[in-house]
Amino acid sequence: MLNNGRFRADAIGVHPGGHNNSPDSMWPENPGPGGWTNSREFYFRRVEDVHDAVVASGRGDMPLWITEFGWATANNTPGYEYGNEISQETQAQWIVRAFERGRVDYAPWVGAMFLWNLNFSIAWDGEHDNPSHEQASFSVLNPDWSPRPAWYAIQAMSKE
């Protein structure tokens, strides 16, 4: 895509995975603790690899938008068991740290960041009767609309 002369965009959207790895860890030099650790695609910092590819293609001025990021917590969905290793407090810390990385470490090439998600726990509780679904576990609100620790952490983090 980057080497196709017909490709034009104002920004490139990136969905870096976090799995059970902190926003500061990266394989192989600083791997995470769990089972989803042996490939760079399982890390939030994968966005750095995408940026490197953009620069190598001669499009280093094209910003990246982190269009989906977040960390699952305890859930009952096969394939997302890594979320069972992440407490809501850890989720909150990692979300804030990811925003810090975007605003400080990745400036000026990260143009926007979108957290996944605000309130899927409410829909999965009400419509689907499964408040422990993996989509719900990424939420920053509980099924009863009360804030999780991530809500408060985002509220309190520096906006400068």
DSSP file (Angstrom, degrees, kcal/mol; ACC not computed):
  #  RESIDUE AA STRUCTURE BP1 BP2  ACC     N-H-->O    O-->H-N    N-H-->O    O-->H-N    TCO  KAPPA ALPHA  PHI   PSI    X-CA   Y-CA   Z-CA
    1    1 A M    >         0   0    0      0, 0.0     3,-1.2     0, 0.0     6,-0.3   0.000 360.0 360.0 360.0 -49.1    0.0    0.0    0.0
    2    2 A L  T 3   +     0   0    0      1,-0.3     5,-0.0     3,-0.0     0, 0.0   0.793 360.0  49.7 -66.1 -27.3    2.7    2.5    1.0
    3    3 A N  T 3  S+     0   0    0      3,-0.0     2,-0.7     2,-0.0    -1,-0.3   0.455  85.8 101.0 -91.5  -0.7    4.7    1.8   -2.1
    4    4 A N    X   -     0   0    0     -3,-1.2     3,-2.0     1,-0.1     0, 0.0  -0.770  65.6-149.8 -86.5 116.9    1.7    2.2   -4.5
    5    5 A G  T 3  S+     0   0    0     -2,-0.7    -1,-0.1     1,-0.3    -3,-0.0   0.695  94.7  60.5 -61.0 -19.9    2.0    5.6   -6.1
    6    6 A R  T 3  S+     0   0    0      2,-0.0     2,-0.4    -5,-0.0    -1,-0.3   0.588  78.5 108.0 -83.9  -9.7   -1.8    5.8   -6.3
    7    7 A F    <   +     0   0    0     -3,-2.0     2,-0.4    -6,-0.3     0, 0.0  -0.559  44.7 172.0 -72.8 122.9   -2.3    5.5   -2.5
    8    8 A R        +     0   0    0     -2,-0.4     2,-0.3     3,-0.0     3,-0.1  -0.996   5.6 148.7-132.3 137.0   -3.4    8.8   -1.1
    9    9 A A        -     0   0    0     -2,-0.4     3,-0.1     1,-0.1    -2,-0.0  -0.978  45.5-139.0-161.2 153.9   -4.5    9.5    2.5
   10   10 A D  S    S-     0   0    0     -2,-0.3     2,-0.3     1,-0.3    -1,-0.1   0.716  92.8  -6.9 -84.7 -24.7   -4.4   12.2    5.1
   11   11 A A        -     0   0    0     51,-0.1     2,-0.5    -3,-0.1    -1,-0.3  -0.969  66.5-121.5-161.0 163.5   -3.6    9.7    7.8
   12   12 A I  E     -a   64   0A   0     51,-2.0    53,-2.9    -2,-0.3     2,-0.3  -0.974  25.1-136.0-116.3 128.2   -3.2    5.9    8.3
   13   13 A G  E     -a   65   0A   0     -2,-0.5     2,-0.4    51,-0.2    53,-0.2  -0.662  22.4-170.5 -83.6 136.9   -5.4    4.2   11.0
   14   14 A V  E     -a   66   0A   0     51,-2.8    53,-1.2    -2,-0.3    54,-0.9  -0.988  18.2-163.3-130.2 136.2   -3.6    1.7   13.2
   15   15 A H        -     0   0    0     -2,-0.4     2,-0.3    52,-0.2    54,-0.1  -0.763  18.2-167.0-114.8  81.8   -5.1   -0.8   15.7
   16   16 A P        -     0   0    0      0, 0.0    54,-0.3     0, 0.0    28,-0.2  -0.547  16.9-131.4 -73.0 129.9   -2.2   -1.8   17.9
   17   17 A G        -     0   0    0     24,-0.6    29,-0.3    26,-0.4    54,-0.1  -0.410  23.7-177.9 -73.9 154.2   -3.0   -4.8   20.0
   18   18 A G    >   +     0   0    0     52,-0.3     3,-2.6    25,-0.2    26,-0.2   0.633  14.7 165.7-118.2 -33.4   -2.2   -4.8   23.6
   19   19 A H  T 3  S-     0   0    0      1,-0.3    53,-0.3    51,-0.2    24,-0.1  -0.258  78.9 -30.1  46.6-124.3   -3.2   -8.3   24.7
   20   20 A N  T 3  S+     0   0    0     16,-0.3     2,-0.4    22,-0.1    14,-0.3  -0.094 115.3 106.1-111.4  35.3   -1.7   -8.8   28.2
   21   21 A N    <   -     0   0    0     -3,-2.6    23,-0.2    21,-0.3    11,-0.0  -0.926  69.8-120.1-117.9 137.8    1.3   -6.6   27.5
   22   22 A S    >   -     0   0    0     -2,-0.4     3,-1.0     1,-0.1    22,-0.3  -0.228  30.9-107.6 -68.3 162.4    1.9   -3.1   29.0
   23   23 A P  T 3  S+     0   0    0      0, 0.0    -1,-0.1     0, 0.0    20,-0.0   0.602 119.5  53.2 -67.6  -9.3    2.3   -0.1   26.6
   24   24 A D  T 3  S+     0   0    0     20,-0.0     2,-0.2    21,-0.0    19,-0.0   0.585  92.2  87.0 -99.6 -12.7    6.0   -0.1   27.5
   25   25 A S    <   +     0   0    0     -3,-1.0    20,-0.5     4,-0.0     2,-0.3  -0.518  49.9 172.4 -89.2 158.0    6.8   -3.7   26.7
   26   26 A M  B  >  -C   30   0B   0      4,-2.3     4,-3.4    -2,-0.2    14,-0.1  -0.934  31.7 -83.1-163.6 138.7    7.8   -5.0   23.3
   27   27 A W  T  4 S+     0   0    0     -2,-0.3    11,-0.1     1,-0.2    16,-0.1  -0.693  98.7   5.5 -86.5 140.0    9.1   -8.3   21.9
   28   28 A P  T  4 S+     0   0    0      0, 0.0    -1,-0.2     0, 0.0    -2,-0.0  -0.998 130.8  42.5 -96.7  -9.5   11.8   -9.4   21.8
   29   29 A E  T  4 S+     0   0    0      1,-0.3    -2,-0.2    -4,-0.0    -4,-0.0   0.798 134.3  10.9 -72.0 -28.1   13.8   -6.8   23.8
   30   30 A N  B  < S-C   26   0B   0     -4,-3.4    -4,-2.3     0, 0.0    -1,-0.3  -0.480  85.8-171.5-146.7  67.8   11.2   -6.3   26.6
   31   31 A P        -     0   0    0      0, 0.0     7,-0.1     0, 0.0     6,-0.1  -0.175  21.9-112.2 -69.1 156.9    8.6   -9.0   26.4
   32   32 A G        -     0   0    0      5,-0.2   -11,-0.1     4,-0.1     5,-0.1  -0.125  26.6-110.3 -76.4-179.9    5.4   -9.2   28.4
   33   33 A P  S    S+     0   0    0      0, 0.0   -12,-0.1     0, 0.0     4,-0.1   0.669  83.9  64.1 -90.9 -18.3    4.6  -11.8   31.0
   34   34 A G  S    S-     0   0    0    -14,-0.3     3,-0.2     2,-0.1    -2,-0.0   0.052  95.6 -82.0-100.0-158.5    1.8  -13.9   29.4
   35   35 A G  S    S+     0   0    0      1,-0.2     2,-1.0     2,-0.1     3,-0.4   0.658 113.3  67.9 -82.4 -18.0    1.2  -16.2   26.6
   36   36 A W  S    S+     0   0    0      1,-0.2   -16,-0.3     6,-0.1    -1,-0.2  -0.535  75.8  96.1-100.1  65.5    0.6  -13.5   23.9
   37   37 A T        +     0   0    0     -2,-1.0    -5,-0.2    -3,-0.2    -1,-0.2   0.546  49.5  84.9-130.1 -12.2    4.2  -12.3   23.9
   38   38 A N  S    S+     0   0    0     -3,-0.4     2,-0.3    -7,-0.1    -2,-0.1   0.136  86.3  51.9 -95.6  22.0    6.2  -13.8   21.1
   39   39 A S  S >  S-     0   0    0      1,-0.1     3,-1.9    -3,-0.1   -12,-0.1  -0.976  76.2-128.2-151.8 142.2    5.2  -11.5   18.2
   40   40 A R  G >  S+     0   0    0     -2,-0.3     3,-1.4     1,-0.3     6,-0.2   0.733 103.3  73.9 -62.6 -21.9    5.4   -7.7   17.9
   41   41 A E  G 3  S+     0   0    0      1,-0.3   -24,-0.6   -25,-0.1    -1,-0.3   0.651  87.1  63.5 -67.6 -13.4    1.7   -7.8   16.7
   42   42 A F  G <  S+     0   0    0     -3,-1.9     2,-0.4   -26,-0.1   -21,-0.3   0.205  93.2  81.7 -93.2  15.7    0.6   -8.5   20.3
   43   43 A Y  S X  S-     0   0    0     -3,-1.4     3,-1.7     1,-0.1   -26,-0.4  -0.936  75.2-135.1-127.4 143.0    2.0   -5.2   21.6
   44   44 A F  T >  S+     0   0    0     -2,-0.4     3,-1.7   -22,-0.3   -26,-0.1   0.869 105.7  67.2 -57.3 -37.7    0.7   -1.6   21.7
   45   45 A R  T >>  +     0   0    0    -20,-0.5     3,-2.2     1,-0.3     4,-0.6   0.489  69.0  97.0 -67.8  -1.0    4.2   -0.5   20.6
   46   46 A R  H X>  +     0   0    0     -3,-1.7     4,-1.7   -29,-0.3     3,-0.7   0.778  68.1  75.6 -54.8 -26.2    3.5   -2.2   17.2
   47   47 A V  H <> S+     0   0    0     -3,-1.7     4,-2.3     1,-0.3    -1,-0.3   0.802  86.3  60.9 -57.3 -29.1    2.5    1.3   16.1
   48   48 A E  H <> S+     0   0    0     -3,-2.2     4,-2.4     2,-0.2    -1,-0.3   0.887 102.0  50.8 -65.6 -38.6    6.3    2.1   16.1
   49   49 A D  H <X S+     0   0    0     -3,-0.7     4,-2.0    -4,-0.6    -2,-0.2   0.893 109.6  50.1 -65.2 -40.1    6.8   -0.6   13.4
   50   50 A V  H  X S+     0   0    0     -4,-1.7     4,-2.2     2,-0.2    -2,-0.2   0.932 110.6  49.8 -64.1 -44.6    4.0    0.9   11.3
   51   51 A H  H  X S+     0   0    0     -4,-2.3     4,-2.6     1,-0.2    -2,-0.2   0.915 108.1  53.5 -59.9 -42.8    5.6    4.3   11.6
   52   52 A D  H  X S+     0   0    0     -4,-2.4     4,-2.6     1,-0.2    -1,-0.2   0.891 108.9  49.4 -59.2 -39.8    9.0    2.9   10.6
   53   53 A A  H  X S+     0   0    0     -4,-2.0     4,-1.4     2,-0.2    -1,-0.2   0.887 109.9  51.1 -66.7 -39.0    7.3    1.4    7.5
   54   54 A V  H  <>S+     0   0    0     -4,-2.2     5,-2.1     2,-0.2     3,-0.2   0.930 112.7  45.7 -63.1 -45.5    5.7    4.8    6.7
   55   55 A V  H ><5S+     0   0    0     -4,-2.6     3,-1.9     1,-0.2     5,-0.4   0.924 109.9  54.2 -63.4 -45.0    9.1    6.6    7.0
   56   56 A A  H 3<5S+     0   0    0     -4,-2.6    -1,-0.2     1,-0.3    -2,-0.2   0.785 103.9  56.7 -61.4 -27.2   10.9    3.9    4.9
   57   57 A S  T 3<5S-     0   0    0     -4,-1.4    -1,-0.3    -3,-0.2    -2,-0.2   0.496 121.0-108.1 -82.6  -2.7    8.3    4.4    2.1
   58   58 A G  T < 5S+     0   0    0     -3,-1.9     3,-0.2    -4,-0.2    -3,-0.2   0.596  95.4 106.4  86.9  11.1    9.2    8.1    2.0
   59   59 A R    > < +     0   0    0     -5,-2.1     3,-2.5    -6,-0.2    -4,-0.2  -0.151  28.9 138.4-112.6  36.9    5.9    9.2    3.6
   60   60 A G  T 3   +     0   0    0     -5,-0.4    -5,-0.2     1,-0.3    -1,-0.1   0.644  65.8  63.6 -60.4 -15.9    7.2   10.1    7.0
   61   61 A D  T 3  S+     0   0    0     -3,-0.2    -1,-0.3    -7,-0.1    -2,-0.1   0.519  78.4 101.7 -85.6  -4.4    5.1   13.2    7.1
   62   62 A M  S <  S-     0   0    0     -3,-2.5   -51,-0.1    -8,-0.1   -52,-0.1  -0.698  71.6-134.6 -82.2 120.2    1.9   11.1    7.0
   63   63 A P        -     0   0    0      0, 0.0   -51,-2.0     0, 0.0     2,-0.4  -0.347   7.8-133.8 -74.0 154.8    0.4   10.9   10.6
   64   64 A L  E     -ab  12 110A   0     45,-3.2    47,-2.7   -53,-0.2    48,-0.7  -0.876  11.2-154.4-102.2 140.2   -0.8    7.7   12.2
   65   65 A W  E     -ab  13 112A   0    -53,-2.9   -51,-2.8    -2,-0.4     2,-1.4  -0.976  13.1-141.0-111.9 123.8   -4.1    7.7   14.0
   66   66 A I  E     +ab  14 113A   0     46,-2.7    48,-2.9    -2,-0.5   -51,-0.2  -0.706  27.8 178.0 -82.9  95.5   -4.5    5.0   16.7
   67   67 A T  E     +     0   0A   0     -2,-1.4     2,-0.2   -53,-1.2   -52,-0.2   0.501  62.7  18.2 -87.5  -5.2   -8.1    4.2   15.8
   68   68 A E  E     +     0   0A   0    -54,-0.9     2,-0.3    -3,-0.1    -1,-0.3  -0.780  69.4 142.9-164.3 121.0   -8.6    1.5   18.3
   69   69 A F  E     + b   0 115A   0     45,-1.0    47,-3.4    -2,-0.2     2,-0.3  -0.978  15.2 113.0-151.2 160.7   -6.6    0.5   21.4
   70   70 A G        -     0   0    0    -54,-0.3     2,-0.4    -2,-0.3   -52,-0.3  -0.906  49.6 -99.6 158.3 178.4   -7.4   -0.8   24.9
   71   71 A W        -     0   0    0     -2,-0.3     2,-0.1    67,-0.2   -51,-0.1  -0.996  25.5-131.7-133.7 133.0   -7.0   -3.7   27.2
   72   72 A A        -     0   0    0     -2,-0.4    66,-0.2   -53,-0.3     2,-0.2  -0.463  19.7-162.2 -75.4 151.6   -9.5   -6.5   28.1
   73   73 A T        -     0   0    0      1,-0.3    11,-0.2    61,-0.2    10,-0.2  -0.447  53.9 -26.4-114.8-164.8  -10.1   -7.4   31.7
   74   74 A A  S    S+     0   0    0     12,-0.5     2,-0.3    10,-0.2    -1,-0.3  -0.154  78.2 151.5 -50.8 133.4  -11.7  -10.6   33.0
   75   75 A N        -     0   0    0      6,-0.1    58,-0.2     5,-0.1     9,-0.1  -0.930  50.2-128.1-155.8 174.5  -14.1  -12.1   30.5
   76   76 A N        +     0   0    0     56,-2.7    57,-0.1    -2,-0.3     5,-0.1   0.085  65.2 117.5-119.4  22.4  -15.6  -15.4   29.3
   77   77 A T    >   -     0   0    0     55,-0.3     3,-2.1     3,-0.1    -2,-0.1  -0.817  67.6-118.3 -99.1 122.7  -14.8  -15.3   25.5
   78   78 A P  T 3  S+     0   0    0      0, 0.0    -2,-0.1     0, 0.0    56,-0.1  -0.305 101.0  28.2 -56.3 136.4  -12.6  -17.9   24.1
   79   79 A G  T 3  S+     0   0    0      0, 0.0     3,-0.2     0, 0.0    -2,-0.0   0.204 109.2  73.3  95.2 -14.0   -9.4  -16.4   22.6
   80   80 A Y    X   +     0   0    0     -3,-2.1     3,-2.0     1,-0.1     4,-0.3   0.057  53.1 121.3-117.1  23.1   -9.5  -13.5   25.0
   81   81 A E  G >   +     0   0    0      1,-0.3     3,-2.0     2,-0.2     4,-0.3   0.755  59.6  76.7 -60.0 -24.6   -8.4  -15.3   28.1
   82   82 A Y  G >  S+     0   0    0      1,-0.3     3,-1.7    -3,-0.2    -1,-0.3   0.799  82.5  68.2 -57.5 -27.2   -5.4  -13.0   28.4
   83   83 A G  G X  S+     0   0    0     -3,-2.0     3,-1.7     1,-0.3    -1,-0.3   0.771  84.6  70.0 -62.9 -25.2   -7.8  -10.4   29.8
   84   84 A N  G <  S+     0   0    0     -3,-2.0    -1,-0.3    -4,-0.3   -10,-0.2   0.655  94.2  57.1 -67.2 -13.6   -8.3  -12.6   32.9
   85   85 A E  G <  S+     0   0    0     -3,-1.7     2,-0.6    -4,-0.3    -1,-0.3   0.475  94.6  79.6 -91.1  -4.4   -4.7  -11.6   33.8
   86   86 A I    <   -     0   0    0     -3,-1.7   -12,-0.5    -4,-0.2     2,-0.1  -0.911  68.5-150.7-114.4 118.1   -5.5   -7.9   33.7
   87   87 A S     >  -     0   0    0     -2,-0.6     4,-2.6   -14,-0.1     5,-0.2  -0.355  30.1-111.4 -76.0 163.2   -7.2   -6.2   36.7
   88   88 A Q  H  > S+     0   0    0      1,-0.2     4,-2.0     2,-0.2    62,-0.1   0.838 120.7  54.5 -63.9 -31.1   -9.3   -3.1   36.1
   89   89 A E  H  > S+     0   0    0      2,-0.2     4,-2.1     1,-0.2    -1,-0.2   0.908 109.0  46.8 -68.4 -41.7   -6.7   -1.1   38.0
   90   90 A T  H  > S+     0   0    0      2,-0.2     4,-2.8     1,-0.2     5,-0.2   0.914 109.2  54.9 -65.5 -42.3   -4.0   -2.3   35.6
   91   91 A Q  H  X S+     0   0    0     -4,-2.6     4,-2.3     1,-0.2    -2,-0.2   0.930 108.6  49.2 -54.0 -46.4   -6.3   -1.6   32.6
   92   92 A A  H  X S+     0   0    0     -4,-2.0     4,-2.1     1,-0.2    -1,-0.2   0.923 111.8  47.8 -60.5 -46.4   -6.6    2.0   33.9
   93   93 A Q  H  X S+     0   0    0     -4,-2.1     4,-2.4     1,-0.2    -1,-0.2   0.907 112.9  48.3 -62.4 -42.7   -2.8    2.4   34.3
   94   94 A W  H  X S+     0   0    0     -4,-2.8     4,-2.4     2,-0.2    -1,-0.2   0.861 108.9  52.9 -70.7 -35.2   -2.1    1.0   30.9
   95   95 A I  H  X S+     0   0    0     -4,-2.3     4,-2.2    -5,-0.2    -1,-0.2   0.946 111.9  45.6 -63.5 -46.9   -4.7    3.2   29.1
   96   96 A V  H  X S+     0   0    0     -4,-2.1     4,-2.3     1,-0.2    -2,-0.2   0.923 112.9  50.7 -62.6 -43.3   -3.2    6.3   30.7
   97   97 A R  H  X S+     0   0    0     -4,-2.4     4,-2.6     1,-0.2    -1,-0.2   0.890 108.2  52.7 -63.1 -38.7    0.3    5.2   29.8
   98   98 A A  H  X S+     0   0    0     -4,-2.4     4,-2.4     2,-0.2    -1,-0.2   0.925 109.2  48.9 -63.2 -43.8   -0.7    4.6   26.2
   99   99 A F  H  X S+     0   0    0     -4,-2.2     4,-2.4     2,-0.2    -2,-0.2   0.907 110.6  51.7 -60.8 -40.6   -2.1    8.1   25.9
  100  100 A E  H  X>S+     0   0    0     -4,-2.3     4,-2.6     2,-0.2     5,-0.6   0.924 109.0  50.0 -61.1 -44.2    1.1    9.4   27.4
  101  101 A R  I  <>S+     0   0    0     -4,-2.6     5,-2.6     1,-0.2     6,-0.3   0.923 111.8  48.9 -60.8 -43.2    3.1    7.5   24.8
  102  102 A G  I  <5S+     0   0    0     -4,-2.4     8,-0.3     1,-0.2    -1,-0.2   0.899 117.2  40.1 -62.5 -41.5    1.0    8.9   22.1
  103  103 A R  I  <5S+     0   0    0     -4,-2.4    -1,-0.2    -5,-0.2    -2,-0.2   0.780 133.7  17.1 -81.1 -27.8    1.2   12.5   23.3
  104  104 A V  I ><5S+     0   0    0     -4,-2.6     3,-0.6    -5,-0.2    -3,-0.2   0.825 129.4  35.5-110.6 -63.2    4.9   12.5   24.2
  105  105 A D  I 3 <S+     0   0    0     -5,-0.6    -3,-0.2     1,-0.2    -4,-0.1   0.831 126.0  38.0 -68.3 -32.8    6.9    9.6   22.8
  106  106 A Y  T >><S+     0   0    0     -5,-2.6     4,-1.2    -6,-0.2     3,-1.1   0.370  90.1 152.5-104.1   4.2    5.1    9.5   19.4
  107  107 A A  T <4  +     0   0    0     -3,-0.6     4,-0.1     1,-0.3    -4,-0.1  -0.579  60.4  16.8 -72.6 140.2    4.6   13.2   18.9
  108  108 A P  T 34 S+     0   0    0      0, 0.0    -1,-0.3     0, 0.0    -2,-0.1  -0.955 121.8  56.3 -98.7  10.8    4.3   14.5   16.2
  109  109 A W  T <4 S+     0   0    0     -3,-1.1   -45,-3.2   -46,-0.1     2,-0.7   0.597  91.7  74.6 -86.6  -7.9    3.5   11.5   14.1
  110  110 A V  E  <  +b   64   0A   0     -4,-1.2   -45,-0.2    -8,-0.3     3,-0.1  -0.916  57.0 178.0 -99.3 119.2    0.5   10.3   16.1
  111  111 A G  E     +     0   0A   0    -47,-2.7     2,-0.3    -2,-0.7   -46,-0.2   0.737  60.7   1.1 -94.0 -24.6   -2.4   12.6   15.2
  112  112 A A  E     -b   65   0A   0    -48,-0.7   -46,-2.7     2,-0.0     2,-0.4  -0.986  55.0-152.7-159.7 155.5   -5.3   11.1   17.2
  113  113 A M  E     -b   66   0A   0     -2,-0.3     2,-0.5   -48,-0.2   -46,-0.2  -0.998   6.3-166.0-138.0 133.6   -6.0    8.2   19.6
  114  114 A F  E     -     0   0A   0    -48,-2.9   -45,-1.0    -2,-0.4     2,-0.3  -0.969  15.2-141.7-123.8 117.5   -9.4    6.5   20.0
  115  115 A L  E     -b   69   0A   0     -2,-0.5     2,-0.6   -47,-0.2     3,-0.2  -0.570  22.4-115.6 -78.7 137.1   -9.9    4.2   23.1
  116  116 A W  S    S+     0   0    0    -47,-3.4   -45,-0.2    -2,-0.3   -48,-0.1  -0.964  77.8   5.3-103.9 112.5  -11.9    1.0   22.6
  117  117 A N        +     0   0    0     -2,-0.6    23,-0.6   -47,-0.1    -1,-0.2   0.774  34.4 175.8-145.8 171.4  -14.5    1.3   24.3
  118  118 A L  S    S-     0   0    0     21,-0.2    22,-1.3    -3,-0.2    23,-0.9   0.957  90.9  -5.9 -79.0 -55.6  -16.7    3.4   26.6
  119  119 A N  S >> S+     0   0    0     20,-0.2     3,-1.4    21,-0.2     4,-1.0   0.046  73.9 126.3-144.1  29.6  -19.8    1.3   27.3
  120  120 A F  H 3> S+     0   0    0     15,-0.3     4,-2.6     1,-0.3    16,-0.2   0.743  73.6  72.1 -64.7 -18.9  -20.1   -2.0   25.6
  121  121 A S  H 3> S+     0   0    0     15,-0.4     4,-1.5    20,-0.3    -1,-0.3   0.842  95.0  53.1 -62.3 -30.9  -20.5   -3.6   29.0
  122  122 A I  H <> S+     0   0    0     -3,-1.4     4,-2.5     2,-0.2     5,-0.3   0.933 111.1  43.7 -70.7 -46.6  -24.0   -2.0   29.1
  123  123 A A  H  X>S+     0   0    0     -4,-1.0     4,-2.0     1,-0.2     5,-1.1   0.918 114.2  49.9 -64.9 -43.7  -25.1   -3.4   25.8
  124  124 A W  H  <5S+     0   0    0     -4,-2.6     6,-3.6     1,-0.2    -1,-0.2   0.815 114.0  46.5 -68.0 -27.9  -23.7   -6.9   26.5
  125  125 A D  H  <5S+     0   0    0     -4,-1.5     4,-0.4     4,-0.2    -2,-0.2   0.929 124.3  29.9 -74.8 -47.1  -25.4   -6.9   29.9
  126  126 A G  H  <5S+     0   0    0     -4,-2.5    -3,-0.2    -5,-0.2    -2,-0.2   0.972 129.4  29.8 -80.4 -57.7  -28.8   -5.7   28.7
  127  127 A E  T  <5S+     0   0    0     -4,-2.0    -3,-0.2    -5,-0.3    -1,-0.1   0.826 135.0  25.4 -76.1 -32.7  -29.2   -6.9   25.1
  128  128 A H  S   <S-     0   0    0     -5,-1.1    -1,-0.2    -4,-0.1    -3,-0.2   0.467  90.4-132.0-115.2  -4.2  -27.2  -10.1   25.2
  129  129 A D  S    S+     0   0    0     -4,-0.4    -4,-0.2    -6,-0.3    -3,-0.1   0.874  76.0 109.0  51.9  42.0  -27.3  -11.1   28.9
  130  130 A N    >   +     0   0    0     -6,-3.6     3,-1.9    -9,-0.1     6,-0.2  -0.533  33.3 167.3-144.1  73.4  -23.5  -11.6   28.9
  131  131 A P  T 3  S+     0   0    0      0, 0.0    -6,-0.2     0, 0.0    -7,-0.1   0.566  78.0  61.8 -67.0  -5.4  -21.8   -8.8   30.9
  132  132 A S  T 3  S+     0   0    0     -8,-0.2   -56,-2.7   -57,-0.1   -55,-0.3   0.229  73.0 128.6-103.3  13.1  -18.6  -10.9   30.8
  133  133 A H  S <> S-     0   0    0     -3,-1.9     4,-1.6   -58,-0.2     3,-0.4  -0.330  72.4-113.8 -63.7 151.3  -18.2  -10.8   27.0
  134  134 A E  H  > S+     0   0    0      1,-0.2     4,-0.8     2,-0.2   -61,-0.2   0.861 116.5  55.5 -59.9 -36.4  -14.8   -9.7   25.8
  135  135 A Q  H >4 S+     0   0    0      1,-0.2     3,-0.7     2,-0.2     4,-0.3   0.899 107.9  49.7 -62.9 -37.9  -16.2   -6.5   24.2
  136  136 A A  H >4 S+     0   0    0     -3,-0.4     3,-1.4   -16,-0.2   -15,-0.4   0.838 101.9  63.3 -66.1 -32.8  -17.7   -5.6   27.6
  137  137 A S  H 3< S+     0   0    0     -4,-1.6    -1,-0.2     1,-0.3    -2,-0.2   0.704  96.5  57.3 -70.1 -18.3  -14.3   -6.3   29.3
  138  138 A F  T << S+     0   0    0     -4,-0.8    -1,-0.3    -3,-0.7   -67,-0.2   0.617  86.9 112.5 -81.7 -13.2  -12.7   -3.4   27.4
  139  139 A S    <   -     0   0    0     -3,-1.4   -21,-0.2    -4,-0.3   -20,-0.2  -0.085  60.7-150.8 -63.1 156.6  -15.2   -0.9   28.7
  140  140 A V  S    S+     0   0    0    -22,-1.3     8,-2.3   -23,-0.6    11,-0.5   0.326  83.7  63.0-105.6   3.2  -14.5    1.9   31.0
  141  141 A L  B    S-D  147   0C   0    -23,-0.9   -20,-0.3     6,-0.2    -2,-0.1  -0.945  82.3-125.3-122.1 149.2  -18.0    1.8   32.4
  142  142 A N    >   -     0   0    0      4,-3.3     3,-2.3    -2,-0.3   -20,-0.1  -0.398  37.6 -96.8 -81.9 166.3  -19.7   -1.1   34.3
  143  143 A P  T 3  S+     0   0    0      0, 0.0   -17,-0.1     0, 0.0    -1,-0.1   0.764 126.8  54.8 -57.0 -25.3  -23.0   -2.6   33.1
  144  144 A D  T 3  S-     0   0    0      2,-0.1   -22,-0.0   -19,-0.0    -2,-0.0   0.249 122.1-106.9 -91.9  13.9  -24.9   -0.4   35.7
  145  145 A W  S <  S+     0   0    0     -3,-2.3   -23,-0.0     1,-0.3    -1,-0.0   0.419  76.1 138.0  75.3   2.2  -23.2    2.8   34.2
  146  146 A S        -     0   0    0      1,-0.1    -4,-3.3    -5,-0.1    -1,-0.3  -0.515  60.0-101.4 -75.7 148.1  -20.9    3.2   37.1
  147  147 A P  B     -D  141   0C   0      0, 0.0    -6,-0.2     0, 0.0    -1,-0.1  -0.396  27.1-144.6 -71.4 142.6  -17.3    4.2   36.3
  148  148 A R    >>  -     0   0    0     -8,-2.3     4,-1.3    -2,-0.1     3,-1.0  -0.504  40.8 -91.8 -89.1 170.1  -14.5    1.6   36.3
  149  149 A P  H 3> S+     0   0    0      0, 0.0     4,-2.4     0, 0.0     5,-0.2   0.841 126.0  62.1 -54.3 -33.6  -11.0    2.7   37.5
  150  150 A A  H 3> S+     0   0    0      1,-0.2     4,-2.6     2,-0.2     5,-0.3   0.877  98.4  56.5 -61.4 -37.0  -10.1    3.5   33.8
  151  151 A W  H <> S+     0   0    0     -3,-1.0     4,-2.3   -11,-0.5    -1,-0.2   0.956 111.2  42.1 -57.7 -50.9  -12.8    6.2   33.8
  152  152 A Y  H  X S+     0   0    0     -4,-1.3     4,-2.2     1,-0.2    -2,-0.2   0.876 113.1  53.3 -65.7 -37.7  -11.4    8.0   36.7
  153  153 A A  H  X S+     0   0    0     -4,-2.4     4,-1.4     2,-0.2    -1,-0.2   0.905 110.9  45.9 -65.7 -41.3   -7.8    7.5   35.5
  154  154 A I  H  < S+     0   0    0     -4,-2.6     3,-0.2     1,-0.2    -1,-0.2   0.906 112.2  52.3 -66.1 -41.2   -8.7    9.1   32.1
  155  155 A Q  H  < S+     0   0    0     -4,-2.3    -2,-0.2    -5,-0.3    -1,-0.2   0.889 115.2  41.3 -60.0 -40.0  -10.5   11.9   33.9
  156  156 A A  H  < S+     0   0    0     -4,-2.2    -1,-0.2    -5,-0.1    -2,-0.2   0.638  90.8 106.9 -86.6 -15.8   -7.5   12.6   36.1
  157  157 A M  S  < S-     0   0    0     -4,-1.4     2,-0.1    -3,-0.2    -3,-0.0  -0.246  82.8 -91.1 -68.9 155.1   -4.7   12.3   33.5
  158  158 A S        -     0   0    0      1,-0.1    -1,-0.1     2,-0.1    -2,-0.1  -0.369  29.4-165.8 -62.8 137.5   -3.0   15.4   32.2
  159  159 A K              0   0    0      1,-0.1    -1,-0.1    -3,-0.1    -2,-0.1   0.267 360.0 360.0-106.2   8.1   -4.6   16.8   29.1
  160  160 A E              0   0    0      0, 0.0    -1,-0.1     0, 0.0    -2,-0.1   0.422 360.0 360.0 -84.8 360.0   -1.5   19.0   28.3
